[in-house]
């Protein structure tokens, strides 16, 4: 984990300097996908047992339709020192099972799916709608090895007990020295 304060050296053109400036506006690589119900809830209606129409005030989402939130990460490969820089920025609109409590402590566990997996995890933060992590992880691994694997993120609770509440992944085949920002849709954990 590195210090995320911006560099104070004027005119410094270090390859990885942009990794430290987390206050910059969203990059052009950032994409956001929103899911919408195919039937607007305000216009849908059904007949009840007496035959009268009543509107559906809510549509309950279950299974794959439920939005589990999004994870924002930045990636960069510094080829001069053969290092991958992974910055876990934040989780937005995260949902978790009621069994985890109202505000569980949540952290992100990352796994580089190499033949011998490389794992790392963020510090735990109190669960809320927008959890900021702002942590960078650096590993010395050859680019050719990384471009053939996936980077998996598991969103886990620390309290009341360790539990995976969601996951997402990203292929690294386009990893390059140009920093890229990614919004990953969090899915239910695989069985």
FIMARMI-523576 format. One record per atom (N, C-alpha, C): residue in one letter; x, y, z. Coordinates in pm, whole numbers, plus 50000, padded with zeros to 5 digits. Each point is the difference from the previous one (the first is absolute). Layout:
N
AXYZ...
***
This chain:
191
X500874988250000X499135011850000X500905012150000X499685009849917X500865011749992X499275012650042X500775010450024X499455013050038X499305005749878X498735003750013X499245004549883X499955015249987X500825006950077X500035014649985X500715003649870X499515010549930X500645003749873X501455004450019X500804997949897X501405003850004X500125015250010X500975004950073X500155014550015X501125005549912X500644991449922X501095004749916X499445005949871X500165013249978X499485005849876X500784994949880X499294997749891X500654995549877X500454985650004X499614992650101X500394985950009X499164992049902X500644992349913X499274992349898X500194985250022X500004995850124X500124985850033X498854992349933X500314988349944X498994992149928X498774997350085X500234997150129X498884996050084X499415011450082X500405012449973X499555011250082X498485001150001X499374997949884X498545001449994X499294990150090X500674989150039X499394990250089X499685006350135X500775010350039X499825005750132X498945010950004X499655005549884X499045011050001X498594994449986X499374997250113X498684993849997X498895010449999X500395012849993X498985010550000X499655004549859X500674994749900X499755004349863X498624995649954X499425006949899X498664996449953X500014986149939X498824993849986X499954986549943X500684999449863X500684989249975X500714998249873X499054995749890X500485001549876X499164996449886X499764985049991X500764992150077X499824985649996X498824995550087X499545009050087X498994996150096X498654997949932X499364989150027X498694997049943X499064996550114X498765003749986X499034996550102X498804993949930X499534989150052X498844993349943X498904999850105X498845004649960X498854999650090X499014989849947X499354992950090X499004990449956X498625005850025X499104997949907X498655005150012X499014988549985X498885001150067X498954990149983X499405001849862X499664989049933X499425001249867X498585005550005X499374999350116X498645005550016X500065010550109X499785012949965X500035010350104X498954997050107X500415000650127X499104996250108X498795009150009X500135012649955X498885009350012X498874996949902X500294992649892X498964997449900X499484985750004X500644991550077X499564986150001X498844998150097X499094991649964X498864997450088X499594985449986X499204995250093X499524986349992X498624999550063X499304989349974X498674998350059X500144992150129X499345004950105X500034992350124X498864990049998X499784992950111X499014989250001X498575004949976X499745012950026X498665005449972X499885005349857X501084999949924X499945004149861X500305014849978X500305007750104X500305014249979X501505001949975X500335010549927X501405002949970X500635007450118X501244996650031X500755008150096X501455000749952X500645011250026X501365001749948X501004992850090X501094995949939X501084993650076X500935011250045X500015002850128X500835010950050X501484996250000X500294987450022X501394995850004X500184987249920X501174998449948X500374987549934X501144994350082X499814988550055X501044993750082X500954992549910X501275003450011X501024993349919X500584988450079X500224989249930X500584988450068X501054993749910X500894992450062X501014992749922X500885009249920X500174997149870X500935007349916X499545014249969X498705003050022X499515013349966X500425010450102X500354995750121X500315009550105X501345006849974X500085012950027X501235007449981X500874998750124X501194994249986X500884997850113X501025011350017X499995009549910X500925011350009X501124999149898X500935009750008X501115000949905X501295002950075X501094994849945X501325002550057X500825007949899X500665010550046X500835008449913X501474997450032X500764996049896X501434997450017X500795006649887X501295002750027X500905005149897X501164990349987X500464998149877X501134991049973X501065007049917X501244996550025X501105005449921X501164990150007X500744998549889X501194991550001X501225008749973X500955000050092X501235007949984X501074990649946X500185000349869X500864990249934X501475001450037X500475012150034X501425002050033X500414991850123X499054997550091X500314992150120X499154987350008X499264997349891X499134988149990X499084998750121X499225010550024X499075000150113X498575003049954X499054992950060X498595003449981X499575008150122X499295011149974X499465008650105X498484998649996X499434995550110X498554997950010X499475009450109X499135009249963X499425009150098X498524997050017X499624996450122X498594997850033X499465013350048X499095006049921X499505013350031X498804999550093X498854995549949X498824999150086X498934990749946X499074996550090X498804992249968X498815009450006X499154999349900X498775008250000X498794990849999X498945004550066X498704993150000X500124985450042X500894997350094X500234986350045X498834995250086X499564987649975X498964994150085X500564987350062X499504996850118X500464988050070X498824993550071X500094986950030X498904993150067X499745005750138X498744999750042X499655005350132X500704992350112X500404987549973X500694992050101X501365006050037X500515009149917X501305006350029X499865012150093X498765003650033X499805011650087X499805012749921X499765010950073X499705012849935X501235006449937X501115000450071X501225006049949X501214990950023X500084989049923X501144990950020X501305006549953X501124995250049X501285004749950X500334992249873X500285007449893X500164994149866X501405003049946X500594990149933X501295002049935X499974993149863X500985003549918X500124994249866X501234991049998X499794987549961X501114990649984X500244998349851X501245002049957X500354998549860X500854987649979X499804993549884X500794988049968X500435000849853X501325000149977X500534998749864X500064985049974X499224995249902X499824985749978X501164993749921X501205001350054X501194993949942X500074985350044X500884991849939X500144986050046X500174999250152X500785009450055X500075001450147X499325013550030X498714999850040X499245012450015X500665010150095X499905012849962X500515010950083X498785006950061X499965000750134X498845005750068X500375012650079X499025008850012X500175012250080X498625004150050X499975008350105X498705004950044X500125014050057X498915007449984X499955013750050X499744999950150X500085011650061X499595001150140X498484999550004X499454996450116X498544998850015X499395013750030X498865002849935X499295012650021X498564996950041X499395009450070X498624998150041X499105000549876X499094990349990X499114999049884X499095012149987X499915005449878X499105011149969X499785000149849X499265009749952X499665000749858X501225002449910X500965007650050X501195003049920X501244998550090X500684988749987X501164997250086X501285003749926X500775009250056X501275004149939X501144991950060X500794993849911X501174992450045X501295007749970X500165004549876X501155007949958X501334993650040X500184987349963X501234992850036X500644994149874X501325001049992X500754995149884X500884988150041X499994989849914X500794987950022X500944998349881X501264997150028X501024999049894X500664986350007X500074993349881X500644986849992X500944999649881X501174993950019X500974998549892X499734986849929X499345000949883X499644988249921X500175003649853X500504990849920X500215002749857X498655002049928X499995009649909X498785003749927X499404988149926X500854991749936X499504988549923X499204990550089X500444998250125X499274991350093X498655005850036X499965013250021X498775006650042X498945000449890X500445001849875X499055001549890X499224987249970X500414988950058X499314987349976X499044996450114X499885008750101X499194996450116X498935010650031X499174996750099X498965009150048X500385005250138X499465011750031X500125005750133X498614999150062X499884992650109X498714997650064X499935008250129X498855006350022X499775007450124X498844993550075X500204997450128X498934994850086X499695010650105X498725003650009X499575009650100X499594991850122X500695002250112X499784991550117X499695008150125X499244993750091X499745006350129X500984994350101X500395008450094X500924995850105X499224996650126X498895007250021X499154997850118X498564998049955X499164992650064X500304992450122X500904987949973X500034995249875X500944989349964X500395001849855X501124994149962X500505001549863X499034993649902X499595007649899X499064994949901X500175007749870X499994993049886X500065006649869X498595004049962X499795013249976X498665004749966X499865003449851X501125000249928X499955002749857X501384998849938X500034999149866X501284999149932X499925005649860X501155003149944X500095004849862X501424997149952X500195000449869X501334997049947X500275007949873X501254999949961X500465008049887X501154992749932X499914998549867X501114994049924X501105010449985X501254995650007X501135009349994X500695000349865X499364994549895X500684999249871X500335013749940X499275010650041X500295013349946X500755008850098X500594993850101X500785007450098X501175007049931X500215012750032X501095007549936X500515010750095X500995007649953X500585010650082X499055011950012X498965000449918X499025010850012X498974996050106X499875008350100X499084997150111X498564999049948X499294989650044X498614998349959X499124998950123X498805005549988X499044999650112X498844991049958X499534991850092X498954990249968X498905000250105X498754999449953X498844998050088X499564985549978X500054992150106X499664985849989X498694997350073X499074993449932X498734996450063X500234988350094X499565001550123X500164989550101X498864990049986X500354987149996X499024989249988X499934992350131X498934992050017X499944991550119X501184990549999X500504995850115X501154990850002X499654986749934X500964994449927X499754987149935X499924989150105X499164990249973X499794989150098X501234990950002
***
